[in-house]
Amino acid sequence: MVSAGEFRKGMTIEIDGQVWVVVDFQHVKPGKGAAFVRTKIKNVVTGNVLERTFNPTEKFPKAHVERKEMQYLYTDGELYHFMDTETYEQLPLNFDKVEDALPYITENMNVTIKFFKGEAFSVEPPNFVELTITETEPGFKGDTATAGNKPAIMETGAKIMVPLFIDTGDKIRIDTRTGEYMERV
């Protein structure tokens, strides 16, 4: 059992027999009245997102979620195909289950797929990925790492802010949890 006061992003809980993942949370302590936890939770099966408030002492059972490392193979336009690296079985998934990971994954990359009762519901990219920049404004002589940022488009289509000295064709490391530039590789 986990109390609402212990909620963290990515935590899975059961509410009324359904499994929800905590997308966002905020502890609120108003000047008058009792404290509460404002949350945004997503149903792992249907994908519905709700905003709810809980008393910090309310308790919920923690949902057992299985994690399996799989390799992203390709997309056929509708489905995204993943392969179990141990059994070589393929798993096709719909866009709604992979959309959060798509900006950071490329073909043949290993990802973590979350399952609940044998049903895949989410794809997580590695915490750090190395991607190539396909489009950005040119850098200028004298630009430094602290001078500012400019937008760049990655090989996956993701748009992130990079330092001014980064050019098209450079390979960079990105933190997928925040979507931020880490370093040039």
Disulfide bonds with the S-S distance in Angstrom:
none
